[in-house]
Amino acid sequence: MKRPNITDYQYSDRTIYRRDLDKYIDYAESQNKELRDVKEKLVTHNLQLIEQISNLKIQKK
């Protein structure tokens, strides 16, 4: 992801410096990756559960 060309960002009465923005962006990107990993595990687990339920329905018949 290309980062915006920002040196400092004025926010209200506080200046956020570029090094802080980089730190926030890195943290957000790592959290996003973790959430994607968790989502992938949940989807996989849900598919396994659906398959198990289908197998139980077949066995019940």
PyMOL Python script that loads the backbone (N, CA, C, O; Angstrom):
from pymol import cmd

cmd.read_pdbstr("""\
ATOM      1  N   MET A   1       0.851  -1.187   0.000  1.00  0.00           N
ATOM      2  CA  MET A   1       0.000   0.000   0.000  1.00  0.00           C
ATOM      3  C   MET A   1       0.888   1.239   0.000  1.00  0.00           C
ATOM      4  O   MET A   1       1.794   1.353   0.826  1.00  0.00           O
ATOM      5  N   LYS A   2       0.640   2.155  -0.908  1.00  0.00           N
ATOM      6  CA  LYS A   2       1.431   3.366  -0.976  1.00  0.00           C
ATOM      7  C   LYS A   2       0.956   4.350   0.077  1.00  0.00           C
ATOM      8  O   LYS A   2      -0.233   4.650   0.181  1.00  0.00           O
ATOM      9  N   ARG A   3       1.898   4.841   0.847  1.00  0.00           N
ATOM     10  CA  ARG A   3       1.551   5.782   1.913  1.00  0.00           C
ATOM     11  C   ARG A   3       1.533   7.207   1.380  1.00  0.00           C
ATOM     12  O   ARG A   3       2.314   7.556   0.495  1.00  0.00           O
ATOM     13  N   PRO A   4       0.644   8.021   1.917  1.00  0.00           N
ATOM     14  CA  PRO A   4       0.582   9.411   1.441  1.00  0.00           C
ATOM     15  C   PRO A   4       1.871  10.154   1.793  1.00  0.00           C
ATOM     16  O   PRO A   4       2.542   9.841   2.777  1.00  0.00           O
ATOM     17  N   ASN A   5       2.190  11.126   0.978  1.00  0.00           N
ATOM     18  CA  ASN A   5       3.394  11.918   1.199  1.00  0.00           C
ATOM     19  C   ASN A   5       3.069  13.030   2.195  1.00  0.00           C
ATOM     20  O   ASN A   5       2.708  14.141   1.805  1.00  0.00           O
ATOM     21  N   ILE A   6       3.201  12.723   3.467  1.00  0.00           N
ATOM     22  CA  ILE A   6       2.847  13.676   4.519  1.00  0.00           C
ATOM     23  C   ILE A   6       4.066  13.856   5.424  1.00  0.00           C
ATOM     24  O   ILE A   6       4.686  12.878   5.841  1.00  0.00           O
ATOM     25  N   THR A   7       4.398  15.081   5.718  1.00  0.00           N
ATOM     26  CA  THR A   7       5.470  15.291   6.682  1.00  0.00           C
ATOM     27  C   THR A   7       4.866  15.417   8.074  1.00  0.00           C
ATOM     28  O   THR A   7       5.246  14.680   8.984  1.00  0.00           O
ATOM     29  N   ASP A   8       3.950  16.324   8.241  1.00  0.00           N
ATOM     30  CA  ASP A   8       3.238  16.471   9.503  1.00  0.00           C
ATOM     31  C   ASP A   8       1.763  16.706   9.187  1.00  0.00           C
ATOM     32  O   ASP A   8       1.413  17.167   8.101  1.00  0.00           O
ATOM     33  N   TYR A   9       0.912  16.384  10.146  1.00  0.00           N
ATOM     34  CA  TYR A   9      -0.519  16.564   9.946  1.00  0.00           C
ATOM     35  C   TYR A   9      -1.056  17.334  11.126  1.00  0.00           C
ATOM     36  O   TYR A   9      -0.921  16.902  12.271  1.00  0.00           O
ATOM     37  N   GLN A  10      -1.669  18.482  10.854  1.00  0.00           N
ATOM     38  CA  GLN A  10      -2.207  19.311  11.922  1.00  0.00           C
ATOM     39  C   GLN A  10      -3.605  18.825  12.270  1.00  0.00           C
ATOM     40  O   GLN A  10      -4.495  18.806  11.419  1.00  0.00           O
ATOM     41  N   TYR A  11      -3.794  18.432  13.524  1.00  0.00           N
ATOM     42  CA  TYR A  11      -5.095  17.947  13.967  1.00  0.00           C
ATOM     43  C   TYR A  11      -5.495  18.756  15.181  1.00  0.00           C
ATOM     44  O   TYR A  11      -4.927  18.591  16.261  1.00  0.00           O
ATOM     45  N   SER A  12      -6.468  19.626  15.007  1.00  0.00           N
ATOM     46  CA  SER A  12      -6.932  20.487  16.080  1.00  0.00           C
ATOM     47  C   SER A  12      -5.744  21.279  16.616  1.00  0.00           C
ATOM     48  O   SER A  12      -5.118  22.034  15.872  1.00  0.00           O
ATOM     49  N   ASP A  13      -5.429  21.112  17.901  1.00  0.00           N
ATOM     50  CA  ASP A  13      -4.314  21.869  18.468  1.00  0.00           C
ATOM     51  C   ASP A  13      -3.062  20.994  18.603  1.00  0.00           C
ATOM     52  O   ASP A  13      -2.098  21.374  19.268  1.00  0.00           O
ATOM     53  N   ARG A  14      -3.089  19.816  17.962  1.00  0.00           N
ATOM     54  CA  ARG A  14      -1.993  18.861  18.126  1.00  0.00           C
ATOM     55  C   ARG A  14      -1.409  18.510  16.756  1.00  0.00           C
ATOM     56  O   ARG A  14      -2.154  18.264  15.808  1.00  0.00           O
ATOM     57  N   THR A  15      -0.110  18.487  16.655  1.00  0.00           N
ATOM     58  CA  THR A  15       0.546  18.083  15.421  1.00  0.00           C
ATOM     59  C   THR A  15       0.937  16.617  15.532  1.00  0.00           C
ATOM     60  O   THR A  15       1.592  16.210  16.491  1.00  0.00           O
ATOM     61  N   ILE A  16       0.534  15.833  14.552  1.00  0.00           N
ATOM     62  CA  ILE A  16       0.923  14.426  14.490  1.00  0.00           C
ATOM     63  C   ILE A  16       2.068  14.332  13.500  1.00  0.00           C
ATOM     64  O   ILE A  16       1.928  14.726  12.342  1.00  0.00           O
ATOM     65  N   TYR A  17       3.186  13.816  13.947  1.00  0.00           N
ATOM     66  CA  TYR A  17       4.362  13.756  13.102  1.00  0.00           C
ATOM     67  C   TYR A  17       4.363  12.506  12.234  1.00  0.00           C
ATOM     68  O   TYR A  17       3.713  11.511  12.553  1.00  0.00           O
ATOM     69  N   ARG A  18       5.102  12.570  11.134  1.00  0.00           N
ATOM     70  CA  ARG A  18       5.144  11.487  10.163  1.00  0.00           C
ATOM     71  C   ARG A  18       5.550  10.155  10.809  1.00  0.00           C
ATOM     72  O   ARG A  18       4.979   9.114  10.485  1.00  0.00           O
ATOM     73  N   ARG A  19       6.531  10.183  11.718  1.00  0.00           N
ATOM     74  CA  ARG A  19       6.981   8.929  12.341  1.00  0.00           C
ATOM     75  C   ARG A  19       5.839   8.298  13.140  1.00  0.00           C
ATOM     76  O   ARG A  19       5.727   7.074  13.204  1.00  0.00           O
ATOM     77  N   ASP A  20       4.988   9.136  13.752  1.00  0.00           N
ATOM     78  CA  ASP A  20       3.838   8.610  14.486  1.00  0.00           C
ATOM     79  C   ASP A  20       2.804   8.025  13.521  1.00  0.00           C
ATOM     80  O   ASP A  20       2.215   6.978  13.793  1.00  0.00           O
ATOM     81  N   LEU A  21       2.588   8.705  12.395  1.00  0.00           N
ATOM     82  CA  LEU A  21       1.647   8.194  11.393  1.00  0.00           C
ATOM     83  C   LEU A  21       2.116   6.846  10.883  1.00  0.00           C
ATOM     84  O   LEU A  21       1.312   5.928  10.725  1.00  0.00           O
ATOM     85  N   ASP A  22       3.429   6.714  10.619  1.00  0.00           N
ATOM     86  CA  ASP A  22       3.966   5.435  10.148  1.00  0.00           C
ATOM     87  C   ASP A  22       3.723   4.344  11.175  1.00  0.00           C
ATOM     88  O   ASP A  22       3.377   3.217  10.820  1.00  0.00           O
ATOM     89  N   LYS A  23       3.903   4.676  12.455  1.00  0.00           N
ATOM     90  CA  LYS A  23       3.695   3.697  13.527  1.00  0.00           C
ATOM     91  C   LYS A  23       2.220   3.285  13.572  1.00  0.00           C
ATOM     92  O   LYS A  23       1.915   2.101  13.711  1.00  0.00           O
ATOM     93  N   TYR A  24       1.305   4.253  13.456  1.00  0.00           N
ATOM     94  CA  TYR A  24      -0.130   3.951  13.476  1.00  0.00           C
ATOM     95  C   TYR A  24      -0.530   3.104  12.271  1.00  0.00           C
ATOM     96  O   TYR A  24      -1.315   2.164  12.396  1.00  0.00           O
ATOM     97  N   ILE A  25       0.019   3.446  11.099  1.00  0.00           N
ATOM     98  CA  ILE A  25      -0.293   2.699   9.879  1.00  0.00           C
ATOM     99  C   ILE A  25       0.211   1.270   9.989  1.00  0.00           C
ATOM    100  O   ILE A  25      -0.506   0.336   9.628  1.00  0.00           O
ATOM    101  N   ASP A  26       1.441   1.078  10.484  1.00  0.00           N
ATOM    102  CA  ASP A  26       1.999  -0.267  10.651  1.00  0.00           C
ATOM    103  C   ASP A  26       1.142  -1.084  11.606  1.00  0.00           C
ATOM    104  O   ASP A  26       0.877  -2.260  11.353  1.00  0.00           O
ATOM    105  N   TYR A  27       0.707  -0.468  12.706  1.00  0.00           N
ATOM    106  CA  TYR A  27      -0.126  -1.167  13.687  1.00  0.00           C
ATOM    107  C   TYR A  27      -1.459  -1.576  13.061  1.00  0.00           C
ATOM    108  O   TYR A  27      -1.918  -2.704  13.239  1.00  0.00           O
ATOM    109  N   ALA A  28      -2.075  -0.650  12.329  1.00  0.00           N
ATOM    110  CA  ALA A  28      -3.366  -0.940  11.700  1.00  0.00           C
ATOM    111  C   ALA A  28      -3.223  -2.050  10.662  1.00  0.00           C
ATOM    112  O   ALA A  28      -4.094  -2.913  10.556  1.00  0.00           O
ATOM    113  N   GLU A  29      -2.134  -2.034   9.897  1.00  0.00           N
ATOM    114  CA  GLU A  29      -1.923  -3.081   8.897  1.00  0.00           C
ATOM    115  C   GLU A  29      -1.725  -4.441   9.562  1.00  0.00           C
ATOM    116  O   GLU A  29      -2.221  -5.450   9.059  1.00  0.00           O
ATOM    117  N   SER A  30      -1.012  -4.482  10.678  1.00  0.00           N
ATOM    118  CA  SER A  30      -0.803  -5.767  11.362  1.00  0.00           C
ATOM    119  C   SER A  30      -2.114  -6.277  11.964  1.00  0.00           C
ATOM    120  O   SER A  30      -2.385  -7.478  11.932  1.00  0.00           O
ATOM    121  N   GLN A  31      -2.921  -5.376  12.507  1.00  0.00           N
ATOM    122  CA  GLN A  31      -4.217  -5.776  13.053  1.00  0.00           C
ATOM    123  C   GLN A  31      -5.126  -6.289  11.940  1.00  0.00           C
ATOM    124  O   GLN A  31      -5.860  -7.259  12.130  1.00  0.00           O
ATOM    125  N   ASN A  32      -5.077  -5.641  10.787  1.00  0.00           N
ATOM    126  CA  ASN A  32      -5.891  -6.049   9.646  1.00  0.00           C
ATOM    127  C   ASN A  32      -5.499  -7.455   9.195  1.00  0.00           C
ATOM    128  O   ASN A  32      -6.364  -8.272   8.881  1.00  0.00           O
ATOM    129  N   LYS A  33      -4.194  -7.737   9.163  1.00  0.00           N
ATOM    130  CA  LYS A  33      -3.725  -9.066   8.765  1.00  0.00           C
ATOM    131  C   LYS A  33      -4.192 -10.107   9.782  1.00  0.00           C
ATOM    132  O   LYS A  33      -4.637 -11.190   9.401  1.00  0.00           O
ATOM    133  N   GLU A  34      -4.093  -9.786  11.072  1.00  0.00           N
ATOM    134  CA  GLU A  34      -4.554 -10.722  12.100  1.00  0.00           C
ATOM    135  C   GLU A  34      -6.045 -11.009  11.950  1.00  0.00           C
ATOM    136  O   GLU A  34      -6.472 -12.158  12.065  1.00  0.00           O
ATOM    137  N   LEU A  35      -6.834  -9.976  11.696  1.00  0.00           N
ATOM    138  CA  LEU A  35      -8.276 -10.161  11.532  1.00  0.00           C
ATOM    139  C   LEU A  35      -8.598 -11.012  10.311  1.00  0.00           C
ATOM    140  O   LEU A  35      -9.510 -11.838  10.350  1.00  0.00           O
ATOM    141  N   ARG A  36      -7.840 -10.811   9.211  1.00  0.00           N
ATOM    142  CA  ARG A  36      -8.050 -11.636   8.022  1.00  0.00           C
ATOM    143  C   ARG A  36      -7.732 -13.098   8.312  1.00  0.00           C
ATOM    144  O   ARG A  36      -8.434 -13.997   7.847  1.00  0.00           O
ATOM    145  N   ASP A  37      -6.661 -13.335   9.090  1.00  0.00           N
ATOM    146  CA  ASP A  37      -6.294 -14.709   9.457  1.00  0.00           C
ATOM    147  C   ASP A  37      -7.388 -15.356  10.303  1.00  0.00           C
ATOM    148  O   ASP A  37      -7.743 -16.516  10.089  1.00  0.00           O
ATOM    149  N   VAL A  38      -7.920 -14.599  11.266  1.00  0.00           N
ATOM    150  CA  VAL A  38      -8.988 -15.125  12.125  1.00  0.00           C
ATOM    151  C   VAL A  38     -10.235 -15.417  11.286  1.00  0.00           C
ATOM    152  O   VAL A  38     -10.882 -16.448  11.471  1.00  0.00           O
ATOM    153  N   LYS A  39     -10.567 -14.518  10.373  1.00  0.00           N
ATOM    154  CA  LYS A  39     -11.735 -14.713   9.511  1.00  0.00           C
ATOM    155  C   LYS A  39     -11.565 -15.974   8.675  1.00  0.00           C
ATOM    156  O   LYS A  39     -12.509 -16.749   8.522  1.00  0.00           O
ATOM    157  N   GLU A  40     -10.364 -16.185   8.129  1.00  0.00           N
ATOM    158  CA  GLU A  40     -10.110 -17.371   7.315  1.00  0.00           C
ATOM    159  C   GLU A  40     -10.277 -18.649   8.142  1.00  0.00           C
ATOM    160  O   GLU A  40     -10.838 -19.632   7.658  1.00  0.00           O
ATOM    161  N   LYS A  41      -9.792 -18.634   9.387  1.00  0.00           N
ATOM    162  CA  LYS A  41      -9.944 -19.802  10.260  1.00  0.00           C
ATOM    163  C   LYS A  41     -11.411 -20.060  10.574  1.00  0.00           C
ATOM    164  O   LYS A  41     -11.844 -21.212  10.596  1.00  0.00           O
ATOM    165  N   LEU A  42     -12.183 -18.997  10.818  1.00  0.00           N
ATOM    166  CA  LEU A  42     -13.610 -19.160  11.110  1.00  0.00           C
ATOM    167  C   LEU A  42     -14.373 -19.714   9.912  1.00  0.00           C
ATOM    168  O   LEU A  42     -15.233 -20.581  10.066  1.00  0.00           O
ATOM    169  N   VAL A  43     -14.062 -19.221   8.731  1.00  0.00           N
ATOM    170  CA  VAL A  43     -14.725 -19.713   7.526  1.00  0.00           C
ATOM    171  C   VAL A  43     -14.408 -21.191   7.331  1.00  0.00           C
ATOM    172  O   VAL A  43     -15.297 -21.984   7.019  1.00  0.00           O
ATOM    173  N   THR A  44     -13.146 -21.561   7.514  1.00  0.00           N
ATOM    174  CA  THR A  44     -12.743 -22.958   7.377  1.00  0.00           C
ATOM    175  C   THR A  44     -13.467 -23.829   8.395  1.00  0.00           C
ATOM    176  O   THR A  44     -13.958 -24.908   8.065  1.00  0.00           O
ATOM    177  N   HIS A  45     -13.529 -23.356   9.622  1.00  0.00           N
ATOM    178  CA  HIS A  45     -14.199 -24.120  10.681  1.00  0.00           C
ATOM    179  C   HIS A  45     -15.697 -24.266  10.385  1.00  0.00           C
ATOM    180  O   HIS A  45     -16.271 -25.338  10.575  1.00  0.00           O
ATOM    181  N   ASN A  46     -16.319 -23.187   9.920  1.00  0.00           N
ATOM    182  CA  ASN A  46     -17.750 -23.245   9.574  1.00  0.00           C
ATOM    183  C   ASN A  46     -18.002 -24.253   8.462  1.00  0.00           C
ATOM    184  O   ASN A  46     -18.981 -24.998   8.507  1.00  0.00           O
ATOM    185  N   LEU A  47     -17.125 -24.280   7.465  1.00  0.00           N
ATOM    186  CA  LEU A  47     -17.284 -25.246   6.381  1.00  0.00           C
ATOM    187  C   LEU A  47     -17.147 -26.675   6.901  1.00  0.00           C
ATOM    188  O   LEU A  47     -17.869 -27.571   6.462  1.00  0.00           O
ATOM    189  N   GLN A  48     -16.223 -26.887   7.835  1.00  0.00           N
ATOM    190  CA  GLN A  48     -16.061 -28.216   8.429  1.00  0.00           C
ATOM    191  C   GLN A  48     -17.321 -28.614   9.205  1.00  0.00           C
ATOM    192  O   GLN A  48     -17.763 -29.761   9.134  1.00  0.00           O
ATOM    193  N   LEU A  49     -17.885 -27.674   9.934  1.00  0.00           N
ATOM    194  CA  LEU A  49     -19.113 -27.963  10.686  1.00  0.00           C
ATOM    195  C   LEU A  49     -20.269 -28.288   9.750  1.00  0.00           C
ATOM    196  O   LEU A  49     -21.037 -29.214  10.009  1.00  0.00           O
ATOM    197  N   ILE A  50     -20.394 -27.541   8.679  1.00  0.00           N
ATOM    198  CA  ILE A  50     -21.459 -27.802   7.706  1.00  0.00           C
ATOM    199  C   ILE A  50     -21.299 -29.197   7.119  1.00  0.00           C
ATOM    200  O   ILE A  50     -22.278 -29.925   6.952  1.00  0.00           O
ATOM    201  N   GLU A  51     -20.060 -29.567   6.806  1.00  0.00           N
ATOM    202  CA  GLU A  51     -19.809 -30.904   6.262  1.00  0.00           C
ATOM    203  C   GLU A  51     -20.162 -31.986   7.280  1.00  0.00           C
ATOM    204  O   GLU A  51     -20.740 -33.011   6.917  1.00  0.00           O
ATOM    205  N   GLN A  52     -19.821 -31.767   8.549  1.00  0.00           N
ATOM    206  CA  GLN A  52     -20.148 -32.737   9.599  1.00  0.00           C
ATOM    207  C   GLN A  52     -21.663 -32.883   9.760  1.00  0.00           C
ATOM    208  O   GLN A  52     -22.173 -33.992   9.921  1.00  0.00           O
ATOM    209  N   ILE A  53     -22.372 -31.764   9.716  1.00  0.00           N
ATOM    210  CA  ILE A  53     -23.842 -31.805   9.834  1.00  0.00           C
ATOM    211  C   ILE A  53     -24.429 -32.560   8.656  1.00  0.00           C
ATOM    212  O   ILE A  53     -25.343 -33.366   8.827  1.00  0.00           O
ATOM    213  N   SER A  54     -23.908 -32.304   7.459  1.00  0.00           N
ATOM    214  CA  SER A  54     -24.395 -33.010   6.268  1.00  0.00           C
ATOM    215  C   SER A  54     -24.167 -34.506   6.409  1.00  0.00           C
ATOM    216  O   SER A  54     -25.040 -35.304   6.067  1.00  0.00           O
ATOM    217  N   ASN A  55     -23.007 -34.890   6.907  1.00  0.00           N
ATOM    218  CA  ASN A  55     -22.705 -36.312   7.103  1.00  0.00           C
ATOM    219  C   ASN A  55     -23.645 -36.937   8.130  1.00  0.00           C
ATOM    220  O   ASN A  55     -24.069 -38.081   7.967  1.00  0.00           O
ATOM    221  N   LEU A  56     -23.966 -36.207   9.168  1.00  0.00           N
ATOM    222  CA  LEU A  56     -24.885 -36.729  10.179  1.00  0.00           C
ATOM    223  C   LEU A  56     -26.284 -36.925   9.595  1.00  0.00           C
ATOM    224  O   LEU A  56     -26.952 -37.915   9.891  1.00  0.00           O
ATOM    225  N   LYS A  57     -26.727 -35.966   8.755  1.00  0.00           N
ATOM    226  CA  LYS A  57     -28.044 -36.083   8.128  1.00  0.00           C
ATOM    227  C   LYS A  57     -28.089 -37.292   7.211  1.00  0.00           C
ATOM    228  O   LYS A  57     -29.100 -37.992   7.152  1.00  0.00           O
ATOM    229  N   ILE A  58     -26.995 -37.544   6.493  1.00  0.00           N
ATOM    230  CA  ILE A  58     -26.934 -38.696   5.590  1.00  0.00           C
ATOM    231  C   ILE A  58     -26.995 -39.986   6.402  1.00  0.00           C
ATOM    232  O   ILE A  58     -27.702 -40.924   6.034  1.00  0.00           O
ATOM    233  N   GLN A  59     -26.248 -40.030   7.510  1.00  0.00           N
ATOM    234  CA  GLN A  59     -26.226 -41.232   8.353  1.00  0.00           C
ATOM    235  C   GLN A  59     -27.590 -41.493   8.987  1.00  0.00           C
ATOM    236  O   GLN A  59     -27.982 -42.644   9.179  1.00  0.00           O
ATOM    237  N   LYS A  60     -28.307 -40.422   9.310  1.00  0.00           N
ATOM    238  CA  LYS A  60     -29.599 -40.542   9.981  1.00  0.00           C
ATOM    239  C   LYS A  60     -30.644 -41.178   9.067  1.00  0.00           C
ATOM    240  O   LYS A  60     -31.540 -41.877   9.542  1.00  0.00           O
ATOM    241  N   LYS A  61     -30.536 -40.940   7.759  1.00  0.00           N
ATOM    242  CA  LYS A  61     -31.549 -41.440   6.805  1.00  0.00           C
ATOM    243  C   LYS A  61     -31.542 -42.907   6.703  1.00  0.00           C
ATOM    244  O   LYS A  61     -32.330 -43.476   5.948  1.00  0.00           O
TER     245      LYS A  61
END
""", "prot")
cmd.dss("prot")
cmd.show_as("cartoon", "prot")
cmd.util.cbc("prot")
cmd.orient("prot")
